[in-house]
Amino acid sequence: MSDRRQDLHLFIPGPASVTPEVLEAMAHPITPHYGDDFVAAYNRCIDCMQQIFMTENDLFLLVGPGTAAADAALTSALPDGARALVLTNGFFGDRFVEMCQMNRAETEKMEFAPGEPIDADRVADRLAQGPAFDAVVWVHHETSMGVLNPVEPIAKAARKHGALSIVDAVSSIGGTEMRVDDWGVDLCVTVGNKCLATPPGIAAISVSDAAWDAIDRNDNTRGWYLDLRVWRKYRQDWPIWHPYPTTVPTGVLYALRAGLEQLMADGLEQRIARTAEAAQAVRHGLRQVGFEMFVDDAWASPITTAVKAHPMVPADVLLGYLLKTHNMHLSGGIGPMHGKIFRVGHMGQAIERDEVELLLHAIEEGLRLHGAEIPVGASLEGIWPEVAV
Ligand SMILES: *Cc1c(COP(=O)(O)O)cnc(C)c1O
C-alpha cells in the first residue's frame, strides 16, 4: 500500500478528509447489509441526519452520490411537464437546469451574476407573476463560486405560491446552518463526503408532507431505484430486517455512523463555528499577501473560499506547486472561471487551525519562489480570534 499517503492534505470542497476513527470504521469486515446490528447502525445514521437537517421529516439514506438524491427528488416529485423554476448562479445550479429538463419538467431558468447570491426578492416577484410553478429548485451553497445562497425567504415564497422547494444542500449541511423544518424546505439533499467529513457513497434526502402529497399525485413512473415511493414501501414492509430496497455498502455505512457520532459529540454549532473560523482565517491570511477574494464578505460561503488568481503567479502554477511540493490539493475554477480563481475548501481536517497554518505557509513559499517579496509568516498575522471556538 505504498501510495496510501497519510500526509495528503485535502483543501478541496469535497471530498473531505476523514479522521482515523472514520477510516478504521470503513475497514469493518463485510457483513450482511440487513439484520439487527446493521439496521441499528443505519437507523442511528438517520437519527443523526435528522438532527443535522433540523427536521422531523422522513429521511432516507440512498446509496450513491449527492446527485442521485437530487435526481430522486426530481423524478419522484415532478411528473412530465411539471413547471420547475430553477435558480442558478453557477455550475451546480446549471446542472439542476439540465437535470430538470432531463426529468421532463417544463423548466424555466433564472440566472444570477457569478459571485453573487440568488436574489430572493426577484424570485418572489417572479412567483407572484405566475403562472404557477410546481417547484422552485436551487443550490444552497454554490460550490463552484463559493457563494452561500438564501434558503428561508425563497422556501417561504415558494410555499406561499403553492410550489415545492427542492434544495441541493450537498456542500452546506454540516458546515453551515440548514433548518429544514423552520425554513420549510420540502426536499433537501446532501451527501456524506463534504462537510459531514465521511467517505463518498451515501446520500441523504428529507421529504416533507407536502412533498409526499406531490409524490403521491405523480402518476408518471420513470424507473424504480430513485422513486421515493419504493423507499417508503421498504421501510414500511421490512422495517426491522431490511428497511431499504437494495444492498448498502456496509463499510461506508459504518464509517458514516462513526463520522456522524463525532459530529454529534463535537456539537453541530461548534462544527459550524469552526468552519466559519477557518474560512475567515484563510480570507484574512491570503489578503495579507496580496490576494483578492472573488466573493464579497457579505455572502461569501464559510465552506469554500474563492480567490482571484495572484497578480504575480498564475493559479495553475500555484496549485501545481502546492500539490507537487506539499501534497496539498486545492481546486481551480470550473468552466468560465478556469484560471481566474482557485478555491479552498473548509471541511474535514482542513478546518483545523494547524492545517490552515500549513496551507498559508505553503502558499507564501510558492509566491516567494515566483518572485513575490513576502516576509515569512506575513499571512498568519492576526488570523485567529482571541477566544478559541
Ligand atoms: C459536490 C456537489 C455536488 C455533486 O455531488 P456528487 O456527490 O458528486 O453527486 C452537487 N452539488 C453541490 C453544490 C456540490 O458541491
The ligand as an ORCA input file, in Angstrom:
! r2SCAN-3c Opt
* xyz 0 1
  C     -20.218     18.271     -4.798
  C     -21.512     18.866     -5.179
  C     -22.446     18.153     -5.927
  C     -22.153     16.818     -6.527
  O     -22.111     15.855     -5.571
  P     -21.964     14.318     -6.006
  O     -21.898     13.615     -4.705
  O     -20.713     14.228     -6.824
  O     -23.157     13.989     -6.805
  C     -23.686     18.721     -6.159
  N     -23.977     19.938     -5.700
  C     -23.097     20.678     -4.993
  C     -23.494     22.026     -4.507
  C     -21.831     20.156     -4.698
  O     -20.948     20.879     -4.006
*
